[in-house]
Amino acid sequence: MYTLYGTSGTGSCIIEIALNRCGVPWLPIDACSWEDTPGSATLAQINPLKQIPTLQLPDGQVLTESAAILIHLGLEFPTSDLLPADPAQVIRGLVYIAANCYSAIGIIDYPERWLDGTDQGSQAQLVVAAYRRLHQAWEVFADQFALQLCASTGVPNALGIMAAAVSRWAGGREALQQSRPEFARLLVQIDADPLVASVFGRHWPQWREQR
C-alpha cells in the first residue's frame, strides 16, 4: 500500500492523479507544514521539512519532491503512460518546473523565509520580482515543452499533469492566457481529462465553475 501525505489544493493532487493512473492502492493522509493536522507528526518523522507531497512506498521507502515521485512511478509502471519510452525531455521538463516554477512560488508564498528581519517593503519587492520571474519561466516552458505534455495515446503524461496543476498557482494560468494563449488552451484540455478533472474537482471545489 502506498501512503500519500498531502492536503487539498496542493501539489499532492499531482501524485494522486499519478497513483490512480498506475492503478495501485494508496492511502491519503491529511498533512502539511502550515497547520496541525492528523498526519503532521508522522510526516515530520519521515520528512523533517514537512513538505508535501511525500509518498511512502509499500516497502517503507520515503520519496519527496513531486518530480522525483513522478519519475519513480513512471519507471515503476511503464504502462501508466506517465513517461514515454524515451523520457529524457519529459524528465527535463519535470525538473524545470521544480527548479524554476515551484521555487518562485515558494518565494511568493513565504518571502520572510528569504530575508532577514521584518522589512515589509523588502518582502513586497521580493514578491514582485518572484512573480515576474515565475511568469517568464512559464513562457519559456510553453515555448520549449508544448509538445511534451501528452503520451502517444493522447492522455496527459507526468509533465502535463504537473504543468496543469502548478500553473494554477500564483497567476500562472492568467499570465499564460495573455502571453501564450495557445499553450493556455492546451492546459485547459489537460484539465478536462476525466481523471485530472475528477481530482482537480476535489482539490478545488470551484474548479468546474472557473473553467
Number of C-alpha atoms within 10 A of each C-alpha: 12 17 17 25 25 27 18 16 16 16 21 22 24 26 24 21 20 25 20 15 19 18 11 11 11 17 13 15 19 17 26 25 16 9 8 11 14 12 15 19 16 14 27 15 10 16 16 11 12 21 18 22 25 26 28 20 14 12 8 11 10 14 18 18 15 24 22 15 20 25 20 14 19 23 17 11 17 13 12 21 22 29 27 21 10 8 15 10 15 23 18 13 23 21 19 16 23 17 13 17 26 19 13 24 21 15 19 20 12 13 20 17 11 11 12 10 10 9 10 11 9 15 21 14 11 18 20 14 14 22 20 13 16 24 23 18 18 24 17 11 18 20 11 12 17 15 13 18 25 21 19 11 8 11 19 26 26 32 28 26 26 25 25 24 22 19 22 13 15 19 13 23 24 16 20 21 13 10 16 17 15 14 21 22 14 17 23 14 13 24 24 15 14 11 18 23 17 14 18 24 16 13 17 14 13 11 13 13 7 7 8
